Amino acid sequence: MNIDLPRRPSDAHKGTFGRVLIVAGSPGMSGAACLCASGALRAGAGLVTVALPESIQPVVASFEPSYMTIALPCDGDRQLSGEAVDVVAGLVPEFDAVGIGPGLGQSAVVVSVVKTLIATVQVPLILDADALNVIASLEMSLQRMAPTVVTPHPGEFARLTKRTSADVNSQREELAREYASIHQAIVILKGASTIVSNGADTYVNSTGNSGMATGGSGDVLTGVVTALCGQGMEPFDAAVASVHCHGLAADLCAEATSERGMIASDLLTWLPQAWRQVEGNSG
């Protein structure tokens, strides 16, 4: 497959490759923030910042020293407090793309954060996991002036579309295209042969394997998509490149080890080889 990835000029600096913000994590779900932010780094983002509950900042910060963390205020139960909404809103103008949702929870404050970002973010916004659950529960419109990417698995997409998972799996392309068209968004409908659609163009992915059916794989993908959008790639192209290379990393890992033993963090290890292969094929 021919994928035109963002150029990496020899005189580049950190800002050249995008500043991305990841809003993720909650007590018991710190790994989602770690995987998502690390996925953004492994997709070439110049600067990655994770905004997360202060209660889990030490865990996430110690996982990978190459991203930065910003602690969001918490209440006595270690969950985000109301002050977190204004803190996140104040951060976003500094970034080239924002990813939100992995492991974030569905508290009233999270609902407010998601609603605020959808209404105010003027750069590509990538919505995953608990951000999608908020949208589904409120039946929110996603139409914005800036690009929006949603990354549901079939269960999440069933909630978004008020259908059953069986309906979704029997009409994957049609429903992804319809949802993208209605909401003027880019849909990444995950699963075997992941679908990417913007309502007009639809791509069916051919990479990946059963080893990806493990917790955290989608968090890595969200980070990759956010990073490529932050580097200025057109969001539909960024989504296509992300799912292809995310799956290719899994294929390379499985060939060297196994599908059965794969875990999500293995994708971080093999993403560099996937990029090398894609760049070689595109040369």
C-alpha atoms as an extended CHARMM CRD file, in Angstrom:
* protein
*
       283  EXT
         1         1  MET       CA              0.0000000000        0.0000000000        0.0000000000  PROA      1               0.0000000000
         2         2  ASN       CA              1.3140000000        3.4650000000       -0.8890000000  PROA      2               0.0000000000
         3         3  ILE       CA              1.0920000000        5.8120000000        2.1120000000  PROA      3               0.0000000000
         4         4  ASP       CA              2.4560000000        9.3360000000        1.9120000000  PROA      4               0.0000000000
         5         5  LEU       CA              3.6230000000       10.0220000000        5.4570000000  PROA      5               0.0000000000
         6         6  PRO       CA              4.5650000000       13.5300000000        6.6520000000  PROA      6               0.0000000000
         7         7  ARG       CA              8.0650000000       14.5500000000        5.5920000000  PROA      7               0.0000000000
         8         8  ARG       CA             10.7980000000       14.7100000000        8.2150000000  PROA      8               0.0000000000
         9         9  PRO       CA             13.2380000000       17.4180000000        7.1050000000  PROA      9               0.0000000000
        10        10  SER       CA             16.7940000000       17.2250000000        8.3900000000  PROA      10              0.0000000000
        11        11  ASP       CA             16.6160000000       20.7150000000        9.9080000000  PROA      11              0.0000000000
        12        12  ALA       CA             13.4460000000       19.9580000000       11.8780000000  PROA      12              0.0000000000
        13        13  HSD       CA             12.8940000000       20.6540000000       15.5700000000  PROA      13              0.0000000000
        14        14  LYS       CA             10.3660000000       19.3170000000       18.0810000000  PROA      14              0.0000000000
        15        15  GLY       CA              7.6900000000       21.7650000000       17.0400000000  PROA      15              0.0000000000
        16        16  THR       CA              7.9890000000       20.6650000000       13.4120000000  PROA      16              0.0000000000
        17        17  PHE       CA              6.3970000000       17.3300000000       14.2210000000  PROA      17              0.0000000000
        18        18  GLY       CA              3.4360000000       18.5560000000       16.1780000000  PROA      18              0.0000000000
        19        19  ARG       CA              2.4040000000       19.2000000000       19.7390000000  PROA      19              0.0000000000
        20        20  VAL       CA             -0.3090000000       16.7800000000       20.7830000000  PROA      20              0.0000000000
        21        21  LEU       CA             -2.4230000000       16.5640000000       23.9040000000  PROA      21              0.0000000000
        22        22  ILE       CA             -3.7970000000       13.3140000000       25.2760000000  PROA      22              0.0000000000
        23        23  VAL       CA             -6.5770000000       13.5380000000       27.8820000000  PROA      23              0.0000000000
        24        24  ALA       CA             -6.8390000000       10.0980000000       29.4110000000  PROA      24              0.0000000000
        25        25  GLY       CA             -6.6480000000        7.8570000000       32.4440000000  PROA      25              0.0000000000
        26        26  SER       CA             -8.3180000000        7.4180000000       35.8220000000  PROA      26              0.0000000000
        27        27  PRO       CA             -7.5810000000        5.3740000000       38.9450000000  PROA      27              0.0000000000
        28        28  GLY       CA             -7.2880000000        1.7630000000       37.8330000000  PROA      28              0.0000000000
        29        29  MET       CA             -6.9560000000        2.7940000000       34.1740000000  PROA      29              0.0000000000
        30        30  SER       CA             -3.5580000000        4.4750000000       34.1440000000  PROA      30              0.0000000000
        31        31  GLY       CA             -2.3320000000        2.0280000000       31.5010000000  PROA      31              0.0000000000
        32        32  ALA       CA             -4.7060000000        3.4910000000       28.9190000000  PROA      32              0.0000000000
        33        33  ALA       CA             -3.0440000000        6.8970000000       29.2610000000  PROA      33              0.0000000000
        34        34  CYS       CA              0.4290000000        5.3290000000       29.0900000000  PROA      34              0.0000000000
        35        35  LEU       CA             -0.3130000000        3.3420000000       25.9420000000  PROA      35              0.0000000000
        36        36  CYS       CA             -2.0660000000        6.1960000000       24.1620000000  PROA      36              0.0000000000
        37        37  ALA       CA              0.6600000000        8.7430000000       24.8490000000  PROA      37              0.0000000000
        38        38  SER       CA              3.4020000000        6.2700000000       23.9600000000  PROA      38              0.0000000000
        39        39  GLY       CA              1.5860000000        5.4560000000       20.7270000000  PROA      39              0.0000000000
        40        40  ALA       CA              1.6980000000        9.1490000000       19.8420000000  PROA      40              0.0000000000
        41        41  LEU       CA              5.4290000000        9.2220000000       20.4800000000  PROA      41              0.0000000000
        42        42  ARG       CA              5.9940000000        6.1110000000       18.3680000000  PROA      42              0.0000000000
        43        43  ALA       CA              4.0800000000        7.7810000000       15.5350000000  PROA      43              0.0000000000
        44        44  GLY       CA              6.5830000000       10.6030000000       15.3930000000  PROA      44              0.0000000000
        45        45  ALA       CA              4.9350000000       13.3990000000       17.3790000000  PROA      45              0.0000000000
        46        46  GLY       CA              7.4450000000       16.0330000000       18.4110000000  PROA      46              0.0000000000
        47        47  LEU       CA              5.9430000000       16.7800000000       21.8100000000  PROA      47              0.0000000000
        48        48  VAL       CA              3.3430000000       14.7210000000       23.6580000000  PROA      48              0.0000000000
        49        49  THR       CA              1.5890000000       15.9220000000       26.8010000000  PROA      49              0.0000000000
        50        50  VAL       CA             -0.8140000000       13.8340000000       28.8820000000  PROA      50              0.0000000000
        51        51  ALA       CA             -3.4670000000       15.6390000000       30.9280000000  PROA      51              0.0000000000
        52        52  LEU       CA             -4.6180000000       13.2150000000       33.5950000000  PROA      52              0.0000000000
        53        53  PRO       CA             -5.9610000000       13.0280000000       37.1390000000  PROA      53              0.0000000000
        54        54  GLU       CA             -3.3000000000       14.0880000000       39.6130000000  PROA      54              0.0000000000
        55        55  SER       CA             -4.0330000000       10.8710000000       41.5290000000  PROA      55              0.0000000000
        56        56  ILE       CA             -2.3870000000        8.7560000000       38.8030000000  PROA      56              0.0000000000
        57        57  GLN       CA              0.2790000000       11.1790000000       37.5930000000  PROA      57              0.0000000000
        58        58  PRO       CA              3.2040000000        9.3520000000       39.2810000000  PROA      58              0.0000000000
        59        59  VAL       CA              2.2590000000        6.0540000000       37.6420000000  PROA      59              0.0000000000
        60        60  VAL       CA              1.8510000000        7.4720000000       34.1490000000  PROA      60              0.0000000000
        61        61  ALA       CA              4.9080000000        9.7290000000       34.3610000000  PROA      61              0.0000000000
        62        62  SER       CA              7.1200000000        6.8030000000       35.3670000000  PROA      62              0.0000000000
        63        63  PHE       CA              6.0150000000        4.6030000000       32.4380000000  PROA      63              0.0000000000
        64        64  GLU       CA              7.7480000000        6.6680000000       29.7420000000  PROA      64              0.0000000000
        65        65  PRO       CA             10.0510000000        9.6680000000       30.3300000000  PROA      65              0.0000000000
        66        66  SER       CA              9.6370000000       11.0340000000       26.7980000000  PROA      66              0.0000000000
        67        67  TYR       CA              6.1670000000       12.5220000000       27.2640000000  PROA      67              0.0000000000
        68        68  MET       CA              5.1240000000       15.2800000000       29.6600000000  PROA      68              0.0000000000
        69        69  THR       CA              2.2640000000       15.1120000000       32.1360000000  PROA      69              0.0000000000
        70        70  ILE       CA             -0.0940000000       17.7580000000       33.4820000000  PROA      70              0.0000000000
        71        71  ALA       CA             -1.9560000000       16.9310000000       36.6890000000  PROA      71              0.0000000000
        72        72  LEU       CA             -5.6720000000       17.7220000000       36.6970000000  PROA      72              0.0000000000
        73        73  PRO       CA             -7.3880000000       18.5280000000       40.0240000000  PROA      73              0.0000000000
        74        74  CYS       CA             -9.1010000000       15.6420000000       41.7940000000  PROA      74              0.0000000000
        75        75  ASP       CA            -11.6680000000       15.3080000000       44.5480000000  PROA      75              0.0000000000
        76        76  GLY       CA            -11.4620000000       13.2450000000       47.7230000000  PROA      76              0.0000000000
        77        77  ASP       CA            -12.2610000000       10.0590000000       45.7880000000  PROA      77              0.0000000000
        78        78  ARG       CA             -9.2360000000       10.5680000000       43.4740000000  PROA      78              0.0000000000
        79        79  GLN       CA            -11.5660000000       11.3620000000       40.5470000000  PROA      79              0.0000000000
        80        80  LEU       CA            -11.4770000000       14.5340000000       38.4380000000  PROA      80              0.0000000000
        81        81  SER       CA            -12.9660000000       17.5430000000       40.1970000000  PROA      81              0.0000000000
        82        82  GLY       CA            -14.9230000000       20.3520000000       38.5570000000  PROA      82              0.0000000000
        83        83  GLU       CA            -11.8260000000       22.5650000000       38.3070000000  PROA      83              0.0000000000
        84        84  ALA       CA            -10.3850000000       20.1380000000       35.7570000000  PROA      84              0.0000000000
        85        85  VAL       CA            -12.7690000000       21.3790000000       33.0480000000  PROA      85              0.0000000000
        86        86  ASP       CA            -11.2810000000       24.8770000000       32.9610000000  PROA      86              0.0000000000
        87        87  VAL       CA             -7.7350000000       23.5460000000       33.2260000000  PROA      87              0.0000000000
        88        88  VAL       CA             -8.1620000000       21.3270000000       30.1640000000  PROA      88              0.0000000000
        89        89  ALA       CA             -9.9270000000       24.0680000000       28.2230000000  PROA      89              0.0000000000
        90        90  GLY       CA             -7.0370000000       26.4100000000       28.9530000000  PROA      90              0.0000000000
        91        91  LEU       CA             -4.4880000000       23.9120000000       27.6630000000  PROA      91              0.0000000000
        92        92  VAL       CA             -5.8560000000       23.1020000000       24.2370000000  PROA      92              0.0000000000
        93        93  PRO       CA             -4.8710000000       26.2750000000       22.3290000000  PROA      93              0.0000000000
        94        94  GLU       CA             -1.2300000000       25.2160000000       22.6840000000  PROA      94              0.0000000000
        95        95  PHE       CA             -1.6660000000       21.9850000000       20.6990000000  PROA      95              0.0000000000
        96        96  ASP       CA             -1.9540000000       20.8420000000       17.0900000000  PROA      96              0.0000000000
        97        97  ALA       CA             -4.2300000000       17.8620000000       17.8130000000  PROA      97              0.0000000000
        98        98  VAL       CA             -6.0840000000       16.4990000000       20.8310000000  PROA      98              0.0000000000
        99        99  GLY       CA             -6.9700000000       12.9020000000       21.6900000000  PROA      99              0.0000000000
       100       100  ILE       CA             -9.4130000000       12.2030000000       24.5020000000  PROA      100             0.0000000000
       101       101  GLY       CA            -11.0870000000        9.2240000000       26.1080000000  PROA      101             0.0000000000
       102       102  PRO       CA             -8.8890000000        6.2090000000       26.8900000000  PROA      102             0.0000000000
       103       103  GLY       CA             -9.5290000000        5.1040000000       30.4640000000  PROA      103             0.0000000000
       104       104  LEU       CA            -11.0640000000        8.4640000000       31.3810000000  PROA      104             0.0000000000
       105       105  GLY       CA            -14.2300000000        7.2110000000       33.0710000000  PROA      105             0.0000000000
       106       106  GLN       CA            -17.7560000000        8.5670000000       32.7340000000  PROA      106             0.0000000000
       107       107  SER       CA            -18.2080000000       10.8620000000       35.7120000000  PROA      107             0.0000000000
       108       108  ALA       CA            -20.1380000000       14.1200000000       35.4890000000  PROA      108             0.0000000000
       109       109  VAL       CA            -16.8300000000       16.0030000000       35.2280000000  PROA      109             0.0000000000
       110       110  VAL       CA            -15.6790000000       13.8170000000       32.3430000000  PROA      110             0.0000000000
       111       111  VAL       CA            -18.9760000000       14.5810000000       30.5910000000  PROA      111             0.0000000000
       112       112  SER       CA            -18.2720000000       18.3030000000       31.0210000000  PROA      112             0.0000000000
       113       113  VAL       CA            -14.7040000000       17.9450000000       29.7380000000  PROA      113             0.0000000000
       114       114  VAL       CA            -15.8380000000       16.0770000000       26.6170000000  PROA      114             0.0000000000
       115       115  LYS       CA            -18.6420000000       18.5560000000       25.8940000000  PROA      115             0.0000000000
       116       116  THR       CA            -16.2880000000       21.5020000000       26.3660000000  PROA      116             0.0000000000
       117       117  LEU       CA            -13.6430000000       20.1080000000       24.0380000000  PROA      117             0.0000000000
       118       118  ILE       CA            -16.1350000000       19.2680000000       21.2900000000  PROA      118             0.0000000000
       119       119  ALA       CA            -17.4740000000       22.8180000000       21.4890000000  PROA      119             0.0000000000
       120       120  THR       CA            -14.1520000000       24.6710000000       21.6780000000  PROA      120             0.0000000000
       121       121  VAL       CA            -11.2180000000       22.7280000000       20.1800000000  PROA      121             0.0000000000
       122       122  GLN       CA            -10.2010000000       24.2450000000       16.8500000000  PROA      122             0.0000000000
       123       123  VAL       CA             -7.7260000000       21.5250000000       15.8160000000  PROA      123             0.0000000000
       124       124  PRO       CA             -8.2960000000       17.8450000000       14.9510000000  PROA      124             0.0000000000
       125       125  LEU       CA            -10.0460000000       16.0920000000       17.8420000000  PROA      125             0.0000000000
       126       126  ILE       CA             -9.7700000000       12.3090000000       18.1970000000  PROA      126             0.0000000000
       127       127  LEU       CA            -12.4650000000       10.6990000000       20.3570000000  PROA      127             0.0000000000
       128       128  ASP       CA            -12.1230000000        7.2080000000       21.7920000000  PROA      128             0.0000000000
       129       129  ALA       CA            -13.4240000000        4.9350000000       24.5290000000  PROA      129             0.0000000000
       130       130  ASP       CA            -15.1030000000        6.8690000000       27.3570000000  PROA      130             0.0000000000
       131       131  ALA       CA            -15.4070000000       10.0050000000       25.2280000000  PROA      131             0.0000000000
       132       132  LEU       CA            -17.5200000000        7.9350000000       22.8280000000  PROA      132             0.0000000000
       133       133  ASN       CA            -19.5950000000        6.6140000000       25.7110000000  PROA      133             0.0000000000
       134       134  VAL       CA            -20.3360000000       10.2020000000       26.7560000000  PROA      134             0.0000000000
       135       135  ILE       CA            -21.3720000000       11.1140000000       23.2150000000  PROA      135             0.0000000000
       136       136  ALA       CA            -23.6150000000        8.0550000000       22.9950000000  PROA      136             0.0000000000
       137       137  SER       CA            -25.3170000000        8.7520000000       26.3200000000  PROA      137             0.0000000000
       138       138  LEU       CA            -26.0430000000       12.3770000000       25.3930000000  PROA      138             0.0000000000
       139       139  GLU       CA            -26.7750000000       11.7270000000       21.7150000000  PROA      139             0.0000000000
       140       140  MET       CA            -24.4620000000       14.6250000000       20.8520000000  PROA      140             0.0000000000
       141       141  SER       CA            -23.7970000000       15.9780000000       17.3830000000  PROA      141             0.0000000000
       142       142  LEU       CA            -20.1560000000       15.9460000000       16.3500000000  PROA      142             0.0000000000
       143       143  GLN       CA            -20.3670000000       18.6070000000       13.6670000000  PROA      143             0.0000000000
       144       144  ARG       CA            -17.5340000000       21.0770000000       14.2500000000  PROA      144             0.0000000000
       145       145  MET       CA            -15.5200000000       23.5390000000       12.2010000000  PROA      145             0.0000000000
       146       146  ALA       CA            -12.3600000000       21.4600000000       12.7680000000  PROA      146             0.0000000000
       147       147  PRO       CA            -11.9190000000       17.7530000000       11.9000000000  PROA      147             0.0000000000
       148       148  THR       CA            -13.2830000000       15.0780000000       14.2140000000  PROA      148             0.0000000000
       149       149  VAL       CA            -12.1660000000       11.4300000000       14.2720000000  PROA      149             0.0000000000
       150       150  VAL       CA            -14.0590000000        8.7550000000       16.2150000000  PROA      150             0.0000000000
       151       151  THR       CA            -12.4890000000        5.3670000000       16.8930000000  PROA      151             0.0000000000
       152       152  PRO       CA            -15.1890000000        2.9740000000       18.1580000000  PROA      152             0.0000000000
       153       153  HSD       CA            -15.0850000000       -0.7830000000       18.4420000000  PROA      153             0.0000000000
       154       154  PRO       CA            -18.3490000000       -2.4920000000       17.3860000000  PROA      154             0.0000000000
       155       155  GLY       CA            -19.8920000000       -2.2860000000       20.8500000000  PROA      155             0.0000000000
       156       156  GLU       CA            -19.1940000000        1.4280000000       21.1490000000  PROA      156             0.0000000000
       157       157  PHE       CA            -20.4440000000        2.0170000000       17.6250000000  PROA      157             0.0000000000
       158       158  ALA       CA            -23.6360000000        0.1310000000       18.4410000000  PROA      158             0.0000000000
       159       159  ARG       CA            -24.2290000000        2.5690000000       21.3150000000  PROA      159             0.0000000000
       160       160  LEU       CA            -23.4660000000        5.5500000000       19.0920000000  PROA      160             0.0000000000
       161       161  THR       CA            -25.9010000000        4.4140000000       16.4070000000  PROA      161             0.0000000000
       162       162  LYS       CA            -28.5590000000        2.9300000000       18.7290000000  PROA      162             0.0000000000
       163       163  ARG       CA            -28.2120000000       -0.4590000000       17.0660000000  PROA      163             0.0000000000
       164       164  THR       CA            -27.1110000000       -3.9040000000       18.1880000000  PROA      164             0.0000000000
       165       165  SER       CA            -23.5650000000       -5.1690000000       17.8030000000  PROA      165             0.0000000000
       166       166  ALA       CA            -24.9140000000       -7.8110000000       15.4320000000  PROA      166             0.0000000000
       167       167  ASP       CA            -26.3820000000       -5.0690000000       13.2240000000  PROA      167             0.0000000000
       168       168  VAL       CA            -23.0710000000       -3.2310000000       13.2470000000  PROA      168             0.0000000000
       169       169  ASN       CA            -21.0480000000       -6.2920000000       12.3250000000  PROA      169             0.0000000000
       170       170  SER       CA            -23.3830000000       -7.1710000000        9.4560000000  PROA      170             0.0000000000
       171       171  GLN       CA            -23.2940000000       -3.6630000000        7.9250000000  PROA      171             0.0000000000
       172       172  ARG       CA            -19.9010000000       -2.2920000000        8.8840000000  PROA      172             0.0000000000
       173       173  GLU       CA            -19.1160000000       -0.2900000000        5.7570000000  PROA      173             0.0000000000
       174       174  GLU       CA            -22.6120000000        1.0500000000        5.2560000000  PROA      174             0.0000000000
       175       175  LEU       CA            -23.0980000000        2.1750000000        8.8530000000  PROA      175             0.0000000000
       176       176  ALA       CA            -19.6290000000        3.7120000000        9.1540000000  PROA      176             0.0000000000
       177       177  ARG       CA            -20.2020000000        5.6700000000        5.9590000000  PROA      177             0.0000000000
       178       178  GLU       CA            -23.6550000000        6.7970000000        7.1080000000  PROA      178             0.0000000000
       179       179  TYR       CA            -22.4740000000        7.9490000000       10.5380000000  PROA      179             0.0000000000
       180       180  ALA       CA            -19.5030000000        9.7960000000        9.0340000000  PROA      180             0.0000000000
       181       181  SER       CA            -21.7510000000       11.5800000000        6.5770000000  PROA      181             0.0000000000
       182       182  ILE       CA            -24.3460000000       12.6160000000        9.1680000000  PROA      182             0.0000000000
       183       183  HSD       CA            -21.7970000000       13.9020000000       11.6830000000  PROA      183             0.0000000000
       184       184  GLN       CA            -19.2140000000       15.1890000000        9.1930000000  PROA      184             0.0000000000
       185       185  ALA       CA            -16.6250000000       13.0910000000       10.9810000000  PROA      185             0.0000000000
       186       186  ILE       CA            -14.0820000000       10.4320000000       10.1450000000  PROA      186             0.0000000000
       187       187  VAL       CA            -15.0590000000        7.0220000000       11.5060000000  PROA      187             0.0000000000
       188       188  ILE       CA            -12.5290000000        4.3280000000       12.3570000000  PROA      188             0.0000000000
       189       189  LEU       CA            -14.6910000000        1.2780000000       13.0190000000  PROA      189             0.0000000000
       190       190  LYS       CA            -12.2750000000       -1.1520000000       14.6140000000  PROA      190             0.0000000000
       191       191  GLY       CA            -12.2480000000       -4.9270000000       14.3250000000  PROA      191             0.0000000000
       192       192  ALA       CA            -11.1390000000       -7.4500000000       11.7310000000  PROA      192             0.0000000000
       193       193  SER       CA            -10.7620000000       -5.4310000000        8.5020000000  PROA      193             0.0000000000
       194       194  THR       CA            -11.0670000000       -2.0690000000       10.2300000000  PROA      194             0.0000000000
       195       195  ILE       CA            -13.1970000000        0.4210000000        8.2930000000  PROA      195             0.0000000000
       196       196  VAL       CA            -12.2080000000        4.0660000000        7.7960000000  PROA      196             0.0000000000
       197       197  SER       CA            -14.8200000000        6.3820000000        6.2600000000  PROA      197             0.0000000000
       198       198  ASN       CA            -15.4140000000       10.1000000000        5.8990000000  PROA      198             0.0000000000
       199       199  GLY       CA            -18.8240000000        9.5740000000        4.3190000000  PROA      199             0.0000000000
       200       200  ALA       CA            -17.5100000000        9.8810000000        0.7680000000  PROA      200             0.0000000000
       201       201  ASP       CA            -14.4020000000        7.6810000000        0.7600000000  PROA      201             0.0000000000
       202       202  THR       CA            -14.1300000000        4.3560000000        2.5440000000  PROA      202             0.0000000000
       203       203  TYR       CA            -11.0320000000        2.2610000000        3.2230000000  PROA      203             0.0000000000
       204       204  VAL       CA            -11.0150000000       -1.3660000000        4.3720000000  PROA      204             0.0000000000
       205       205  ASN       CA             -7.8250000000       -2.2880000000        6.1900000000  PROA      205             0.0000000000
       206       206  SER       CA             -5.9590000000       -5.4830000000        5.3450000000  PROA      206             0.0000000000
       207       207  THR       CA             -3.3600000000       -5.6180000000        8.1320000000  PROA      207             0.0000000000
       208       208  GLY       CA             -3.6480000000       -6.9550000000       11.6670000000  PROA      208             0.0000000000
       209       209  ASN       CA             -4.4030000000      -10.2500000000       13.3740000000  PROA      209             0.0000000000
       210       210  SER       CA             -6.0480000000      -11.8250000000       16.4090000000  PROA      210             0.0000000000
       211       211  GLY       CA             -3.1850000000      -10.7920000000       18.6860000000  PROA      211             0.0000000000
       212       212  MET       CA             -4.6490000000       -7.2850000000       18.6520000000  PROA      212             0.0000000000
       213       213  ALA       CA             -7.7780000000       -8.5270000000       20.4360000000  PROA      213             0.0000000000
       214       214  THR       CA             -6.3590000000       -7.5520000000       23.8060000000  PROA      214             0.0000000000
       215       215  GLY       CA             -6.8690000000       -4.6340000000       26.1560000000  PROA      215             0.0000000000
       216       216  GLY       CA             -5.0070000000       -1.4830000000       25.2050000000  PROA      216             0.0000000000
       217       217  SER       CA             -4.5850000000       -2.0010000000       21.4680000000  PROA      217             0.0000000000
       218       218  GLY       CA             -7.1500000000        0.6860000000       20.7090000000  PROA      218             0.0000000000
       219       219  ASP       CA             -5.4360000000        3.1050000000       23.0880000000  PROA      219             0.0000000000
       220       220  VAL       CA             -2.2370000000        2.8110000000       21.0640000000  PROA      220             0.0000000000
       221       221  LEU       CA             -4.1930000000        3.4690000000       17.8550000000  PROA      221             0.0000000000
       222       222  THR       CA             -5.7280000000        6.6400000000       19.2900000000  PROA      222             0.0000000000
       223       223  GLY       CA             -2.2580000000        7.9290000000       20.0710000000  PROA      223             0.0000000000
       224       224  VAL       CA             -1.0450000000        7.1460000000       16.5570000000  PROA      224             0.0000000000
       225       225  VAL       CA             -3.9750000000        8.9220000000       14.8920000000  PROA      225             0.0000000000
       226       226  THR       CA             -3.5580000000       11.9640000000       17.1380000000  PROA      226             0.0000000000
       227       227  ALA       CA              0.1550000000       12.1520000000       16.3380000000  PROA      227             0.0000000000
       228       228  LEU       CA             -0.3010000000       11.9940000000       12.5640000000  PROA      228             0.0000000000
       229       229  CYS       CA             -3.0470000000       14.6280000000       12.6960000000  PROA      229             0.0000000000
       230       230  GLY       CA             -0.7490000000       16.7690000000       14.8320000000  PROA      230             0.0000000000
       231       231  GLN       CA              1.9180000000       16.5280000000       12.1600000000  PROA      231             0.0000000000
       232       232  GLY       CA             -0.4570000000       18.1520000000        9.6970000000  PROA      232             0.0000000000
       233       233  MET       CA             -1.5970000000       15.0650000000        7.8270000000  PROA      233             0.0000000000
       234       234  GLU       CA             -5.1080000000       15.2940000000        6.3670000000  PROA      234             0.0000000000
       235       235  PRO       CA             -7.2670000000       13.5050000000        8.9750000000  PROA      235             0.0000000000
       236       236  PHE       CA             -8.7540000000       10.8700000000        6.6560000000  PROA      236             0.0000000000
       237       237  ASP       CA             -5.2850000000       10.0180000000        5.3500000000  PROA      237             0.0000000000
       238       238  ALA       CA             -3.9760000000       10.0200000000        8.9100000000  PROA      238             0.0000000000
       239       239  ALA       CA             -6.6830000000        7.5610000000        9.9380000000  PROA      239             0.0000000000
       240       240  VAL       CA             -5.9300000000        5.2380000000        7.0160000000  PROA      240             0.0000000000
       241       241  ALA       CA             -2.1770000000        5.3530000000        7.6320000000  PROA      241             0.0000000000
       242       242  SER       CA             -2.6910000000        4.7610000000       11.3460000000  PROA      242             0.0000000000
       243       243  VAL       CA             -4.8570000000        1.6650000000       11.0660000000  PROA      243             0.0000000000
       244       244  HSD       CA             -2.6070000000        0.1950000000        8.3610000000  PROA      244             0.0000000000
       245       245  CYS       CA              0.6200000000        0.6900000000       10.3150000000  PROA      245             0.0000000000
       246       246  HSD       CA             -0.9660000000       -0.2480000000       13.6490000000  PROA      246             0.0000000000
       247       247  GLY       CA             -2.0570000000       -3.5480000000       12.1030000000  PROA      247             0.0000000000
       248       248  LEU       CA              1.2710000000       -3.9910000000       10.3390000000  PROA      248             0.0000000000
       249       249  ALA       CA              3.0940000000       -3.6240000000       13.6570000000  PROA      249             0.0000000000
       250       250  ALA       CA              0.9310000000       -6.4580000000       14.9870000000  PROA      250             0.0000000000
       251       251  ASP       CA              1.7130000000       -8.6010000000       11.9320000000  PROA      251             0.0000000000
       252       252  LEU       CA              5.4470000000       -8.0510000000       12.3260000000  PROA      252             0.0000000000
       253       253  CYS       CA              5.2010000000       -8.8660000000       16.0210000000  PROA      253             0.0000000000
       254       254  ALA       CA              3.2040000000      -12.0390000000       15.3910000000  PROA      254             0.0000000000
       255       255  GLU       CA              5.6910000000      -13.2230000000       12.7810000000  PROA      255             0.0000000000
       256       256  ALA       CA              8.5540000000      -12.8310000000       15.2440000000  PROA      256             0.0000000000
       257       257  THR       CA              6.7320000000      -14.0920000000       18.3370000000  PROA      257             0.0000000000
       258       258  SER       CA              3.0830000000      -15.1900000000       18.1490000000  PROA      258             0.0000000000
       259       259  GLU       CA             -0.4570000000      -13.8710000000       17.9650000000  PROA      259             0.0000000000
       260       260  ARG       CA             -1.4140000000      -15.6520000000       21.1700000000  PROA      260             0.0000000000
       261       261  GLY       CA              1.2450000000      -14.0120000000       23.3160000000  PROA      261             0.0000000000
       262       262  MET       CA              0.8650000000      -10.4670000000       21.9960000000  PROA      262             0.0000000000
       263       263  ILE       CA             -0.0120000000       -7.6190000000       24.3360000000  PROA      263             0.0000000000
       264       264  ALA       CA             -0.7830000000       -4.0090000000       23.4810000000  PROA      264             0.0000000000
       265       265  SER       CA              2.5980000000       -2.6600000000       24.5480000000  PROA      265             0.0000000000
       266       266  ASP       CA              4.2180000000       -4.9580000000       21.9560000000  PROA      266             0.0000000000
       267       267  LEU       CA              2.7050000000       -2.6990000000       19.3060000000  PROA      267             0.0000000000
       268       268  LEU       CA              4.8360000000        0.1520000000       20.6330000000  PROA      268             0.0000000000
       269       269  THR       CA              7.9290000000       -1.9750000000       20.1230000000  PROA      269             0.0000000000
       270       270  TRP       CA              7.0560000000       -2.9300000000       16.5540000000  PROA      270             0.0000000000
       271       271  LEU       CA              5.6440000000        0.3580000000       15.2720000000  PROA      271             0.0000000000
       272       272  PRO       CA              9.1190000000        1.6410000000       14.2660000000  PROA      272             0.0000000000
       273       273  GLN       CA              9.5840000000       -1.4050000000       12.0120000000  PROA      273             0.0000000000
       274       274  ALA       CA              6.1340000000       -0.8280000000       10.5210000000  PROA      274             0.0000000000
       275       275  TRP       CA              7.0260000000        2.7820000000        9.6760000000  PROA      275             0.0000000000
       276       276  ARG       CA             10.2980000000        1.6360000000        8.1420000000  PROA      276             0.0000000000
       277       277  GLN       CA              8.4890000000       -0.8550000000        5.9270000000  PROA      277             0.0000000000
       278       278  VAL       CA              5.8660000000        1.6770000000        4.8260000000  PROA      278             0.0000000000
       279       279  GLU       CA              8.4560000000        4.3500000000        4.0990000000  PROA      279             0.0000000000
       280       280  GLY       CA             10.4890000000        1.8220000000        2.1050000000  PROA      280             0.0000000000
       281       281  ASN       CA              7.4710000000        0.8690000000        0.0310000000  PROA      281             0.0000000000
       282       282  SER       CA              6.6300000000        4.5150000000       -0.5980000000  PROA      282             0.0000000000
       283       283  GLY       CA             10.1140000000        5.5020000000       -1.7360000000  PROA      283             0.0000000000
